[in-house]
């Protein structure tokens, strides 16, 4: 049904227009037969209606596909109405040359013209009648074109959002990889005894980045595992210089989330908290799930001379905020709080 109504394929368009033509002919033939009341006259009336319909539909095609797009849309109103009237009178004249008054007397006897073959009144009345088909045809085409345009706009918006999401993800990955390799380098120098476990965690992180995170949604458990591995790396790097508190509560089996959104907020806690004030820093990450609703908090201490969030252009939290707007419109609430010695992100999202 979708292809029949909206497809622009030539064969389907020909079939669609032919179907409309035959349906209108049958309808008017039935009306003519009902109005005439003459037994056995249906097929005679059908032939007459078929002949007249050729001119009626011809008027519709000329108007809808030629006059409206080239004149009416261009606001050449006088020229449009002039040519519209001329085309109607010309086709009415041709119609009278190929038919008599049987059809006209059957459906509109009050407008019968007696013995006159062609008169201006007859041409005007016939032109008026043909505008009925033109109006129906124009309305159907307008409705179909409007619906097609809406579908096209929605598809373009969807593709634009997908492209934007992919751009955000591609922008994020190099930064994530760089930070993790930087952690590995620091551990290999200052705490080589932890190198094996560190490589294992980094391997899991890279697997998540290059495989799991390419999906539209990932299991919430996978995202949390990514966060735990990352925090494990950073705790090895900072050691006792950094206090990290991680709390996870609630059932999360089967729940899914857009990848790397939560991780990015956690990563920024280390980048703009621990690294800027490594001697006496703390980070708090809380994640609670209740009835498929996630409450997530990522907070970090701030040094006395910290950068304001507004100056942190290009950081991953900005990408996550944009992805939340695209992935969870009207399904999330995000609050970013800046206190004297603390920066906190609180996110509520329905999964």
Buried (B, 14 or more C-beta within 10 A) or exposed (E): EEEEEBBEEEEBEEEBEEEBBEEBBEEBBBBBBEBBEEEEBBEBBBBBBBBBBBBBBBBBEBBBEEBBEEBBEEEBEEEBEEBBEEBBBBBBBEBBEEBEBBBBBBBEEEBEBEEEEBEEEBBBBBBEBBBEBBEEBBEBBEEEEEEBEEEEEEEEEEEEEEEEBEEBBEEBBEBBBEBBEEBBEBBEEEEEEBBEEBEEBBEBBBEBBEEBBEEEEBBBBBBBBBBBBBBBBBBBBBEEEBBBEBEBEBEBEEBBBBBBBBBBBBBBBBBBBBBBBBEEBBBBBBBBBEEEBBBBBBBBBBBEEBEEBEEBEEBBBBBBBEBBEBBBEEEBEBEEEEEEEBBBBBBBBEB
